[in-house]
Amino acid sequence: MNIANAVVAITGGAQGLGLAMACRLVARGARVALLDVNADKLNEALTHCAAAAQEHGYSTDCCAAYPCNVADEQQVENTFAAIVRDFGQLDALVNNAGVLRDGLLLKVRDGEVTERLSLSQWQTVIDVNLTAPFLCTRAAATQMVGQKRGGCIVNICSISMAGNMGQSNYSAAKAGLASMTVVWAKELARYNVRVCAIAPGFIATDMTAHMKPEALEKMTHQIPLQRMGEADDIAHTLQYLLENEYISGRIVEVDGGLRL
């Protein structure tokens, strides 16, 4: 895929990894549709994207914001129809939106169960991290097939898909998303729609910036490269997957050598 002038939709695009990916793409001439539930953050993200585009000589009118709950079927359908109406096409989707509700399945003290992972903790993570990518991929693929120009879908998984203590919900959702990556790659190949995934390890974000130094040191010590990844490491991988048109059905782990 030629990124210049390609239209890329990014869920969870208002901050963090989503915004880093958007800025990298617009700096190479892409047009980006940012989806997020946080309307205020979306407006800030548009400013960042415009600056990144202008710095590299591209139009500042390169992005549009779409407030959307990606776990809501009707909102998703309406949003993707609006993206194609506004931009005239849709070439790629990045399923990046995600939430955490960590907790042990059971907490036990003195042989007695004192706390359990709640259904609410489970369902919220499944809705946003698994059901939402299904809804968005279905809507985006429908547009891509109708256009008869192919496309690419990239799912943001996690190395937690292998199973991580305290993340029954998150690990299950990411493992499911990894599996759907392969399924969709097989099903959509006939329409020239590729499906890939990126599985980040520990990435430096606003959230990790507020962690205690001793916790960060312990986390970093587990990584063979002895450092956390940067958001642009993930954005760079996205660019590679979009541009290489012979990659489909594969999950690229970007984790500094860490294996959970």
C-alpha positions in Angstrom: 0.0 0.0 0.0 1.2 3.4 -0.9 0.7 5.4 2.4 0.6 8.8 0.6 -3.1 9.7 0.2 -4.3 6.4 1.8 -7.2 6.8 4.2 -6.6 5.0 7.5 -9.1 4.7 10.4 -7.5 4.3 13.9 -9.6 3.4 16.9 -8.5 4.8 20.2 -6.7 7.4 18.1 -6.9 10.3 20.5 -3.8 9.5 22.6 -1.1 7.0 23.3 -0.2 4.5 20.7 -3.2 5.5 18.5 -2.0 9.1 18.3 1.6 8.1 17.7 0.6 5.9 14.8 -1.6 8.7 13.3 1.2 11.2 13.5 3.7 8.9 11.8 1.2 8.2 9.0 0.2 11.8 8.3 3.9 12.7 8.2 4.1 10.4 5.2 1.1 11.8 3.4 -1.7 9.6 4.7 -5.2 10.9 5.6 -6.4 9.6 9.0 -9.8 9.2 10.6 -9.4 9.2 14.4 -12.1 7.3 16.4 -12.3 7.7 20.2 -14.9 8.1 23.0 -13.1 11.2 24.3 -14.2 14.1 22.2 -11.9 16.6 24.0 -8.8 14.4 23.5 -9.8 14.0 19.8 -9.6 17.7 19.3 -6.2 17.8 20.8 -5.1 14.9 18.6 -6.1 16.8 15.5 -3.8 19.6 16.4 -0.9 17.2 16.9 -1.6 15.4 13.6 -1.8 18.7 11.7 1.6 19.8 13.1 3.2 16.5 12.1 1.8 16.8 8.6 2.9 20.4 8.2 6.4 19.6 9.4 6.8 17.2 6.6 5.2 19.3 3.9 1.8 17.8 3.8 -1.6 19.5 4.2 -2.8 20.2 7.7 -6.3 19.2 6.6 -5.3 15.5 6.9 -7.3 14.2 9.8 -10.9 14.1 10.9 -12.3 13.2 14.3 -15.1 10.8 14.9 -16.4 10.5 18.5 -17.5 6.8 18.7 -18.0 4.1 21.2 -16.5 1.3 19.2 -18.3 -1.4 21.3 -21.7 0.0 20.1 -22.8 -1.7 16.8 -24.9 1.2 15.4 -22.3 3.9 16.3 -19.7 1.8 14.5 -21.8 1.3 11.4 -22.7 5.0 11.2 -19.1 6.1 11.8 -17.5 4.0 9.0 -20.2 5.1 6.6 -19.4 8.7 7.5 -15.6 8.1 7.0 -16.1 6.9 3.5 -18.6 9.7 2.8 -16.1 12.3 4.1 -12.9 10.9 2.6 -14.3 9.1 -0.5 -12.5 5.8 0.4 -11.2 3.7 3.2 -7.9 1.9 2.7 -6.9 0.6 6.2 -8.2 0.1 9.7 -6.1 -0.1 12.9 -8.0 -1.8 15.8 -6.1 -0.1 18.6 -8.8 0.9 21.2 -8.4 -1.0 24.5 -9.0 -0.9 28.2 -7.6 -2.7 31.3 -9.5 -3.9 34.3 -6.8 -6.1 35.9 -7.5 -8.4 38.8 -6.8 -11.9 40.0 -9.5 -14.5 39.4 -9.6 -15.0 43.1 -8.0 -13.3 46.1 -7.5 -15.6 49.1 -6.5 -14.8 52.6 -6.0 -17.4 55.3 -7.7 -20.0 53.1 -10.8 -17.9 52.5 -11.8 -16.2 49.2 -12.0 -12.5 49.9 -12.5 -11.1 46.4 -13.2 -12.4 42.9 -12.8 -10.9 39.4 -16.1 -9.3 38.8 -18.3 -9.9 35.8 -18.2 -6.1 35.1 -14.4 -6.2 35.0 -14.6 -9.2 32.6 -17.3 -7.8 30.3 -15.9 -4.3 29.9 -12.5 -5.6 28.7 -14.2 -8.2 26.4 -16.5 -5.5 24.9 -13.8 -3.0 24.1 -10.8 -5.3 23.3 -12.6 -8.1 21.4 -16.1 -7.2 20.4 -15.2 -3.8 19.2 -12.5 -5.0 16.8 -15.1 -7.5 15.4 -17.6 -4.7 14.9 -15.0 -2.3 13.3 -13.5 -4.9 11.1 -16.9 -6.1 9.8 -17.8 -2.5 9.0 -14.5 -1.6 7.5 -14.3 -4.7 5.4 -17.8 -4.1 4.1 -16.6 -0.7 2.8 -13.4 -2.2 1.4 -15.1 -5.0 -0.5 -17.7 -2.6 -1.9 -14.9 -0.3 -3.2 -13.2 -3.2 -4.9 -9.8 -1.7 -4.2 -8.6 -4.0 -1.4 -7.2 -2.8 1.9 -5.4 -3.7 5.1 -6.6 -4.3 8.7 -4.1 -4.2 11.6 -5.1 -5.5 15.0 -3.2 -4.3 18.0 -2.8 -7.4 20.2 -0.4 -7.8 23.1 2.1 -10.3 24.3 -0.4 -10.9 27.1 -2.2 -13.1 24.6 0.1 -15.9 25.9 -1.5 -15.5 29.3 -0.5 -13.0 32.0 -1.2 -13.3 35.7 -3.9 -10.9 36.8 -5.3 -10.4 33.3 -7.8 -13.2 32.7 -10.0 -10.7 30.8 -7.3 -8.9 28.8 -5.3 -12.1 28.0 -8.5 -13.8 26.7 -9.5 -10.8 24.6 -6.0 -10.5 23.0 -5.8 -14.2 22.4 -9.2 -14.1 20.7 -8.1 -11.1 18.6 -4.9 -12.9 17.6 -7.0 -15.9 16.5 -9.4 -13.7 14.5 -6.5 -12.1 12.8 -5.7 -15.4 11.1 -9.4 -16.2 10.4 -10.1 -12.8 8.8 -6.8 -13.0 6.8 -8.0 -16.3 5.3 -11.6 -15.1 4.7 -10.8 -11.7 3.2 -7.8 -12.5 1.0 -10.1 -13.2 -2.0 -11.1 -9.5 -1.8 -7.5 -8.4 -1.6 -7.9 -7.3 2.0 -5.0 -8.2 4.2 -5.2 -8.7 8.0 -2.2 -8.5 10.3 -1.5 -7.8 14.0 1.1 -6.2 16.2 1.7 -7.6 19.7 3.5 -4.9 21.8 5.4 -5.7 24.9 6.0 -3.1 27.6 5.7 0.3 25.9 6.5 3.7 27.6 3.2 5.6 27.8 1.5 8.2 29.9 0.4 5.4 32.2 3.8 4.0 32.8 5.3 7.5 33.3 3.4 7.7 36.5 4.6 4.3 37.9 6.9 4.2 40.8 10.6 4.0 39.8 11.1 0.7 41.5 8.2 -0.8 39.7 9.5 0.4 36.4 12.9 -0.9 37.1 11.5 -4.4 38.0 9.5 -4.3 34.7 12.4 -3.3 32.6 14.7 -5.9 34.2 12.5 -8.6 32.6 13.1 -7.3 29.1 16.2 -8.8 27.4 17.0 -5.4 25.7 16.7 -3.8 29.2 14.5 -1.0 28.1 10.8 -0.3 27.4 9.6 0.2 23.9 8.5 3.6 22.5 5.2 4.4 20.9 7.0 5.1 17.6 8.3 1.5 17.6 4.8 0.4 17.2 4.0 3.1 14.7 7.0 2.1 12.6 5.8 -1.5 12.6 2.4 -0.4 11.5 3.9 1.5 8.6 5.9 -1.7 7.6 2.8 -3.9 7.7 0.8 -1.4 5.6 3.5 -1.0 3.0 4.4 -4.7 2.6 1.6 -6.2 0.5 2.7 -9.8 1.0 2.2 -10.0 4.7 -1.2 -11.3 5.9 -2.4 -13.5 8.8 0.8 -12.8 10.8 1.4 -11.3 14.3 4.5 -9.3 14.8 5.7 -9.2 18.4 7.4 -5.9 19.3 8.6 -6.6 22.8 12.4 -6.3 23.1 12.8 -10.1 23.2 10.4 -10.6 26.1 8.2 -13.7 26.0 5.5 -14.1 28.6 
